[in-house]
């Protein structure tokens, strides 16, 4: 059977569990997001250099 552990211990345990879950999902998001961000920056950098090299002067 389950034992009563009190509101203080229950709140602390719940906070620890939520903190672990949030940190896990943030780490997973960082692993996925930063390579995508690097690719976006790479493609934007190429498009900016293409536009500036094809200008003509009078």
N, C-alpha and C positions, 0 to 999 in steps of 0.2 A: 504494500500500500504506500501511498504518497504521504510524506510527513509535512507538516506545516513549518515553513522556515521563516515566517515573519515578513512584514512589508519591507523592511530595510534590506534584508538579504535578497529578496525577490527583485527589488528595484536595481540593486547592484548587478545581479546576475543578468537581468534583462539588458542593462546598459552595456555590459561586456559583450553579450551575444550580438546586439545591434552594432556595436563598434567593430567587431570582427567581420560581420557581414558587409558593412559599408566599406571597410578597408579592402576586403577581397574584391568587391565589385569595382572599386576605384582603381585597383591595380590591374584588373582585367581590362577596364576601359583605357587605361594608359598604354597598355601593351598593344591594343588595337588602334588607338587614336593617333599616336605619334608617327608611325609609319605612313598613315593616310595623310596626315598633316604635311609630312615631308614631301610626299608625292604631289600634293596640291601646290605647295610652294615651288616645286621643281617645274611643274607645267606652267604656272603663272610667270615664272622667271623667263621661260623660253618665249612666251607670247609677248612679253614686254620688250625683249631684245629684238624680236622679229619686226616689231612695229617701228623701232627707232632706226634700224639699219636701212630701211627702204625709203627714207625721206630724200627729197631732192631740194637743192637750193638754186636760187636764180642768180 
